[in-house]
Amino acid sequence: MIYERKKVEEEEERRLSAYGAKASQSRGRKIPEEKCRLRTEYQKDRDRIIHSSALRRLMHKTQVFIASEEEHFRTRLTHTMEVSQISRTISRALGLNEDLTEAIALGHDLGHTPYGHSGERFLREIHPGGFHHNVQSLRVVEVLEKTSSGRPLNLTEEVRDGILHHTGKQLPFTLEGQVVKISDRIAYINHDIDDALRAGVISFSDLPKDCIRILGTTHGARINTLVTDMVENSQDRPFIAMSREKLEAMDRLRAFMFENVYHAEAVINREEMEKIRNIIFSLYEYYLAHPEKLPPGLFCMIDQWGLHEVVKDHIASMTDRTALRAYEEITIPRFGFERG
């Protein structure tokens, strides 16, 4: 017997919580399209993101520590995988839709720049419209990324909303999106601690003792504590919640990371920061002056979106290595010899 989409949808109706998003009740897509025989709408969205070039590029984008310096440091892609795993565990326990959760988690950081938050900061400085990676992630799935047939990804409203609101004050309208929003924070706080310890930027004794006492002494223990707390405080409720004790401990740990890791010169000193700024600014100014050097697929979008927007799209899509290579091509002279 073939396990077709309709059977999956019927099973969702029986199995999922009353607050879980059923694929059969999706708000739909901007462009109506024929339903798949085998996959639900959220499964199609997940698969489109998995097969996207934007997701593959995250492999070579910095999370916090420059990956080329130590092969065990997280990249933007491994961060995405960890967010997906944590989110799915929580959604499964709460009877929510794992496929929707996974699609949002896989897509939430597609718009991140090269060089992590430093790249985002400098692109925000130079681009007239500012820059926020969640807004860019939505633009990636709505405009920039195409399927193999050349059409937009055309994702469901639930996935697009979850991607846009995975950060910021506004909550996603699905519980699955809210799960990803908190799981993102759980993931990056804890794996960045792991990487910071590995890099020697902090030592275990530096971590706030009250937070460690409440959340756990190991990476796995802290994640398990936070995941379990979310499940226990969200069960059979129309919202996602955490206990005050665990939430405050997580927030204090996050504040510690911002003070001692994210803004610490031990992670990236002023000289290196200036180099990254120079790369982002130089590339932006170069492509404004030489739009013909943009990839053909972006060059043809200038009339519709404007040159500044397209230049921003191109730089945000770059990996660390492609940004550096492009910078070298426009700044380093190429000496050659004419044959006599």
WOJO-V796476 format. One record per backbone hydrogen bond with DSSP energy under -0.5 kcal/mol. CO is the residue of the C=O (numbers start at 0). NH is the residue of the N-H. E is the energy in kcal/mol with one decimal. If there is no record, write none. Layout:
co nh e
CO NH E
CO NH E
This chain:
co nh e
1 3 -1.6
3 6 -0.6
3 7 -1.9
4 8 -2.8
5 9 -2.2
6 10 -2.2
7 11 -2.3
8 12 -1.9
9 13 -1.4
10 14 -2.9
11 15 -2.3
16 19 -1.4
19 21 -0.6
21 24 -1.6
22 25 -1.5
27 156 -2.2
29 31 -0.6
36 4 -2.9
39 43 -2.1
40 44 -1.8
41 45 -2.4
42 46 -2.4
43 47 -2.3
44 48 -2.0
45 49 -2.4
46 50 -2.0
48 51 -1.4
51 55 -1.4
52 56 -2.1
53 57 -0.7
54 57 -0.9
55 58 -1.6
56 59 -1.8
57 60 -1.5
57 75 -0.6
57 76 -1.4
59 319 -2.3
60 75 -2.6
62 116 -0.5
64 62 -0.6
65 68 -1.6
66 69 -1.1
69 72 -1.9
73 62 -0.8
74 78 -2.2
75 79 -1.7
76 80 -2.2
77 81 -2.1
78 82 -2.5
79 83 -2.3
80 84 -2.3
81 85 -2.4
82 86 -2.7
83 87 -2.4
84 88 -2.0
85 89 -2.0
86 90 -2.7
87 91 -2.7
88 92 -1.9
89 93 -1.8
90 94 -0.7
90 95 -3.0
91 94 -0.9
94 16 -3.3
95 97 -0.9
96 100 -2.3
97 101 -2.9
98 102 -2.2
99 103 -2.3
100 104 -2.5
101 105 -2.8
102 106 -1.5
103 107 -1.2
106 109 -1.3
108 111 -1.9
112 115 -0.6
114 117 -1.0
114 118 -1.5
115 119 -1.6
116 120 -2.3
117 121 -2.2
118 122 -2.2
119 123 -2.1
120 124 -1.5
121 125 -1.8
122 126 -2.2
126 129 -2.4
131 135 -2.2
132 136 -2.4
133 137 -1.8
134 138 -2.0
135 139 -2.4
136 140 -1.8
137 141 -1.9
138 142 -2.9
138 143 -1.8
139 144 -3.2
140 152 -0.5
140 153 -0.6
144 152 -0.9
146 149 -2.1
150 146 -3.2
154 29 -0.5
155 159 -2.2
156 160 -2.6
157 161 -1.8
158 162 -2.3
159 163 -2.3
160 164 -2.3
162 165 -1.0
173 177 -1.6
174 178 -2.4
175 179 -1.8
176 180 -2.0
177 181 -1.8
178 182 -2.6
179 183 -2.5
180 184 -0.9
181 185 -2.4
182 186 -2.9
183 187 -2.5
184 188 -2.2
185 189 -1.6
186 190 -2.9
187 191 -1.8
188 192 -1.4
189 193 -1.9
190 194 -2.2
191 195 -2.5
192 196 -2.5
193 197 -2.0
194 198 -2.3
195 199 -0.7
195 200 -1.8
195 201 -1.1
196 199 -0.7
202 205 -1.8
202 206 -0.7
203 206 -1.0
207 211 -2.1
208 212 -2.4
209 213 -1.7
210 214 -3.0
211 215 -2.2
217 221 -2.3
218 222 -1.9
219 223 -2.5
220 224 -2.4
221 225 -2.3
222 226 -2.8
223 227 -2.6
224 228 -2.1
225 229 -2.2
226 230 -2.3
227 231 -2.6
228 232 -1.9
229 233 -0.8
230 233 -0.8
230 234 -1.3
233 236 -1.7
242 246 -2.5
243 247 -2.4
244 248 -1.9
245 249 -2.4
246 250 -2.4
247 251 -2.2
248 252 -2.1
249 253 -2.2
250 254 -2.3
251 255 -2.1
252 256 -1.9
253 257 -2.1
254 258 -2.0
255 259 -2.6
256 260 -2.4
256 261 -2.4
257 262 -1.4
260 263 -1.4
263 266 -1.3
263 267 -1.4
268 272 -2.7
269 273 -2.4
270 274 -1.5
271 275 -2.1
272 276 -2.5
273 277 -2.3
274 278 -2.1
275 279 -2.5
276 280 -2.8
277 281 -2.4
278 282 -2.4
279 283 -2.2
280 284 -2.5
281 285 -2.3
282 286 -2.5
283 287 -1.6
284 288 -1.7
285 289 -2.0
289 292 -2.3
290 293 -1.8
294 297 -1.4
294 298 -2.7
295 299 -1.9
297 300 -1.9
298 301 -1.4
300 304 -2.6
301 305 -2.7
305 309 -1.8
306 310 -2.7
307 311 -2.4
308 312 -2.1
309 313 -2.2
310 314 -2.3
311 315 -2.5
312 316 -1.6
313 317 -0.7
314 317 -1.0
318 322 -2.2
319 323 -2.0
320 324 -2.5
321 325 -2.5
322 326 -2.2
323 327 -2.4
324 328 -2.0
325 329 -1.4
326 330 -1.1
327 331 -2.5
330 332 -0.5
332 334 -0.7
